[in-house]
Amino acid sequence: MITSTGSSQVKRVIQLQKKSKIRKENRQFVVEGVKMVCEAPFDRIEKIYMSERFATDNEDFVKKLGMSDDKVETVADNVFAHMSDTQTPQGVMAVINMKEYSVDDIIKAGSDRKPLIIAIENLQDPGNLGTIVRMAEGAGVTGIVISSNAVDIYNPKTIRSTMGSIYRVPFVYAADFIGAIELMKKNGINVYAAHLDGSCEYTEADYTKSSAFLIGNEGNGLTDAASKAADNLIKIHMEGKVESLNAAIACTVLTYEAMRQRRS
């Protein structure tokens, strides 16, 4: 059992929790809680850490997961609290190996049906991104493309907000975001930009064909380059003095309209 906060394993987990650079270098991230650990793909789990109390109260937990003993560490309760990124730790966390996708993978992810892609530019709020990933699974989105200057999807707050969807929704950070948009268009995907200057209401467009929605930064929206790269600018009607919606809400409105059209 690990009893010291000075343990190299403890230090490594904390670094993975706090530093995006370390996560990228190691191609690993940390998840916390029973749900996030249980839903993690078995072959991507590098290590499971349990607090002493959790291990005592849940003797069959590891056995049910089918993990070998060498992949499990018990940690003193106070040390586990030191490792955790949450106020009230559940007592179990895991180090997970990242899964790699390319833009081409995202485009082909919907090959068994018409692709429905979300392309996110320069989003900065971790909770917003996590909510989008979770919503994307519910709306049948086939993949997400994210600009390289956006918030890290493996930020602990983002991870928690996905509620496990991060394991199941393909995504990629595109170094050339505009290039990714152009590649989508070359592959027959109609690209729609949510924009205040949209020429038509979002309900008037046809999303039954291969489609992608461009969503911009919380405060500034899409860049001019991304807007110009889109096939169409669409708008969500607003009442009152509201100018725009939260990025995650806008994504939900658009993708669920696409799902409605495809099911009708």
C-alpha positions as CSV (number, residue, x, y, z in Angstrom):
1,M,0.0,0.0,0.0
2,I,1.2,3.5,-0.9
3,T,1.4,5.6,2.3
4,S,3.5,8.6,1.3
5,T,2.7,11.6,-0.8
6,G,6.3,11.5,-1.8
7,S,5.7,8.3,-3.8
8,S,6.8,8.6,-7.4
9,Q,3.4,7.1,-8.5
10,V,1.5,9.7,-6.5
11,K,3.6,12.5,-7.9
12,R,3.1,11.2,-11.5
13,V,-0.7,11.1,-11.0
14,I,-0.8,14.6,-9.7
15,Q,1.2,15.8,-12.7
16,L,-1.2,14.1,-15.1
17,Q,-4.1,15.8,-13.2
18,K,-2.6,19.3,-13.3
19,K,-0.4,19.6,-16.4
20,S,-1.6,19.3,-20.0
21,K,2.0,19.1,-21.2
22,I,2.6,16.0,-19.1
23,R,-0.6,14.4,-20.4
24,K,0.4,15.1,-24.0
25,E,4.0,13.8,-23.4
26,N,2.8,10.6,-21.8
27,R,-0.3,10.1,-23.9
28,Q,-2.2,9.4,-20.7
29,F,-4.9,11.0,-18.5
30,V,-6.6,10.5,-15.2
31,V,-10.3,9.7,-14.5
32,E,-12.0,9.6,-11.1
33,G,-15.0,7.9,-9.7
34,V,-16.7,4.5,-10.0
35,K,-18.6,5.4,-13.2
36,M,-15.6,6.7,-15.1
37,V,-13.4,3.8,-14.0
38,C,-16.0,1.1,-14.8
39,E,-16.8,2.5,-18.2
40,A,-13.1,2.9,-19.3
41,P,-12.1,0.5,-22.1
42,F,-10.4,-2.4,-20.4
43,D,-7.4,-2.4,-22.7
44,R,-6.7,1.3,-22.1
45,I,-6.5,1.1,-18.3
46,E,-2.8,1.6,-17.3
47,K,-3.3,1.6,-13.5
48,I,-6.2,1.7,-10.9
49,Y,-5.7,3.5,-7.6
50,M,-8.1,2.8,-4.7
51,S,-8.2,4.5,-1.3
52,E,-7.8,2.1,1.7
53,R,-11.4,2.7,2.7
54,F,-12.8,2.1,-0.8
55,A,-10.8,-1.1,-1.1
56,T,-12.1,-2.4,2.2
57,D,-15.7,-1.5,1.4
58,N,-15.6,-2.8,-2.2
59,E,-13.6,-6.0,-2.1
60,D,-15.0,-7.4,-5.3
61,F,-14.6,-4.2,-7.3
62,V,-11.3,-5.1,-9.0
63,K,-12.4,-8.7,-9.5
64,K,-15.6,-7.5,-11.4
65,L,-13.4,-5.4,-13.6
66,G,-11.2,-8.4,-14.3
67,M,-8.0,-6.5,-13.7
68,S,-4.8,-8.2,-12.7
69,D,-3.3,-7.3,-9.3
70,D,-0.2,-5.7,-10.8
71,K,-2.5,-3.0,-12.3
72,V,-4.0,-2.1,-9.0
73,E,-2.6,0.0,-6.1
74,T,-4.2,0.6,-2.7
75,V,-3.4,4.1,-1.3
76,A,-3.8,5.5,2.2
77,D,-6.9,7.6,2.5
78,N,-5.0,10.9,3.1
79,V,-2.7,10.2,0.2
80,F,-5.6,9.5,-2.1
81,A,-7.2,12.8,-1.1
82,H,-3.9,14.4,-2.0
83,M,-3.9,12.8,-5.5
84,S,-7.6,13.6,-6.2
85,D,-8.8,16.6,-8.2
86,T,-12.2,16.6,-6.5
87,Q,-13.5,18.0,-3.2
88,T,-15.1,14.7,-2.2
89,P,-13.2,11.8,-3.8
90,Q,-15.1,8.6,-4.3
91,G,-12.0,6.6,-3.5
92,V,-11.1,5.2,-6.9
93,M,-9.3,6.6,-10.0
94,A,-7.4,5.3,-13.0
95,V,-4.7,6.3,-15.4
96,I,-6.0,5.8,-18.9
97,N,-4.0,5.6,-22.2
98,M,-5.2,8.0,-24.8
99,K,-6.7,6.8,-28.1
100,E,-5.5,8.5,-31.2
101,Y,-7.6,9.7,-34.1
102,S,-6.9,11.6,-37.3
103,V,-9.1,14.1,-39.1
104,D,-9.6,11.4,-41.8
105,D,-10.7,9.0,-39.1
106,I,-13.4,11.5,-37.9
107,I,-14.6,12.0,-41.5
108,K,-14.9,8.2,-41.9
109,A,-16.3,7.5,-38.5
110,G,-19.8,7.8,-39.8
111,S,-19.2,5.5,-42.8
112,D,-22.1,3.3,-41.9
113,R,-24.4,6.3,-41.9
114,K,-24.3,9.9,-42.9
115,P,-21.5,11.7,-40.9
116,L,-22.6,14.3,-38.3
117,I,-19.6,16.3,-37.1
118,I,-19.0,19.1,-34.7
119,A,-16.0,21.3,-35.4
120,I,-15.0,23.5,-32.5
121,E,-12.8,26.5,-32.8
122,N,-10.9,28.1,-29.9
123,L,-13.3,27.0,-27.1
124,Q,-11.8,27.8,-23.7
125,D,-14.1,26.6,-21.0
126,P,-13.4,23.0,-19.9
127,G,-16.9,22.3,-18.7
128,N,-18.4,23.6,-22.0
129,L,-16.3,21.2,-24.0
130,G,-17.1,18.3,-21.7
131,T,-20.8,19.0,-22.0
132,I,-20.5,19.1,-25.8
133,V,-18.9,15.7,-25.8
134,R,-21.6,14.2,-23.6
135,M,-24.3,15.8,-25.7
136,A,-22.6,14.7,-28.9
137,E,-23.0,11.0,-27.9
138,G,-26.7,11.5,-27.2
139,A,-27.4,13.3,-30.5
140,G,-25.6,10.7,-32.6
141,V,-22.7,12.9,-33.5
142,T,-20.1,10.7,-35.4
143,G,-17.0,12.8,-34.4
144,I,-15.6,16.0,-33.2
145,V,-12.8,18.2,-34.6
146,I,-11.2,20.7,-32.3
147,S,-8.8,23.5,-33.1
148,S,-5.3,23.1,-31.5
149,N,-5.7,26.4,-29.5
150,A,-8.8,25.1,-27.7
151,V,-9.0,23.9,-24.1
152,D,-7.5,20.5,-23.4
153,I,-10.2,17.8,-23.5
154,Y,-8.3,15.8,-20.9
155,N,-8.6,18.6,-18.3
156,P,-10.1,16.9,-15.2
157,K,-13.1,19.2,-15.2
158,T,-13.7,18.3,-18.9
159,I,-13.4,14.6,-18.2
160,R,-16.0,14.8,-15.4
161,S,-18.4,16.8,-17.6
162,T,-18.3,14.1,-20.3
163,M,-19.8,11.5,-17.9
164,G,-18.0,8.7,-19.8
165,S,-18.8,9.9,-23.3
166,I,-15.1,10.7,-23.9
167,Y,-14.5,7.0,-24.3
168,R,-17.1,6.6,-27.0
169,V,-17.1,9.8,-29.1
170,P,-14.2,10.0,-31.6
171,F,-12.3,13.4,-31.6
172,V,-9.1,15.0,-32.8
173,Y,-7.2,18.2,-32.4
174,A,-6.5,19.6,-35.8
175,A,-3.3,21.6,-36.2
176,D,-4.7,23.0,-39.4
177,F,-8.4,23.7,-38.5
178,I,-9.3,25.4,-41.8
179,G,-7.6,22.6,-43.6
180,A,-9.8,20.1,-41.7
181,I,-12.9,22.0,-42.8
182,E,-11.7,21.9,-46.4
183,L,-11.1,18.2,-46.2
184,M,-14.6,17.6,-44.9
185,K,-16.0,19.6,-47.8
186,K,-13.9,17.5,-50.3
187,N,-15.5,14.4,-48.8
188,G,-19.0,15.6,-49.5
189,I,-19.8,16.9,-46.0
190,N,-21.9,20.1,-45.9
191,V,-20.4,22.5,-43.5
192,Y,-22.7,24.9,-41.5
193,A,-21.4,27.7,-39.4
194,A,-23.5,28.9,-36.5
195,H,-23.3,32.7,-37.0
196,L,-25.1,35.9,-36.1
197,D,-25.0,36.9,-39.8
198,G,-26.5,33.6,-40.9
199,S,-28.7,33.9,-44.0
200,C,-31.2,31.3,-42.9
201,E,-32.7,29.9,-39.7
202,Y,-31.1,26.6,-38.6
203,T,-34.4,24.8,-39.0
204,E,-34.5,25.7,-42.8
205,A,-31.3,23.8,-43.7
206,D,-31.2,20.1,-44.7
207,Y,-29.1,18.0,-42.3
208,T,-30.2,14.6,-43.6
209,K,-27.1,14.6,-45.8
210,S,-23.5,14.4,-44.4
211,S,-23.2,17.5,-42.2
212,A,-20.8,19.4,-39.9
213,F,-21.5,22.3,-37.6
214,L,-18.8,24.9,-36.8
215,I,-18.9,26.3,-33.3
216,G,-16.7,29.2,-32.2
217,N,-15.2,30.7,-29.1
218,E,-17.5,31.6,-26.1
219,G,-17.0,35.4,-26.4
220,N,-15.8,36.0,-30.0
221,G,-17.5,33.3,-32.0
222,L,-15.9,31.9,-35.1
223,T,-12.9,33.5,-36.8
224,D,-13.5,35.1,-40.2
225,A,-11.4,32.4,-41.8
226,A,-13.6,29.6,-40.4
227,S,-16.8,31.4,-41.2
228,K,-15.6,31.9,-44.8
229,A,-14.7,28.2,-45.1
230,A,-18.2,27.1,-44.3
231,D,-20.7,26.3,-47.1
232,N,-23.6,28.1,-45.3
233,L,-24.0,30.5,-42.3
234,I,-27.0,29.6,-40.2
235,K,-28.6,31.4,-37.2
236,I,-30.6,30.4,-34.2
237,H,-33.4,32.9,-33.7
238,M,-33.2,34.9,-30.4
239,E,-36.0,36.7,-28.5
240,G,-35.4,39.6,-26.2
241,K,-32.0,41.1,-25.9
242,V,-30.0,37.8,-26.0
243,E,-27.4,37.9,-28.8
244,S,-26.1,34.4,-28.7
245,L,-26.3,31.1,-26.8
246,N,-23.7,29.2,-24.8
247,A,-21.6,27.1,-27.1
248,A,-22.7,23.8,-25.7
249,I,-26.4,24.9,-25.9
250,A,-25.9,26.0,-29.5
251,C,-24.4,22.6,-30.3
252,T,-27.3,20.9,-28.7
253,V,-29.9,22.9,-30.6
254,L,-28.2,22.2,-33.9
255,T,-27.3,18.5,-33.5
256,Y,-30.7,17.6,-32.1
257,E,-32.4,19.3,-35.0
258,A,-30.2,17.2,-37.3
259,M,-31.2,14.1,-35.4
260,R,-34.9,15.0,-35.6
261,Q,-34.6,15.5,-39.4
262,R,-32.8,12.2,-39.8
263,R,-35.4,10.3,-37.8
264,S,-38.5,11.8,-39.5
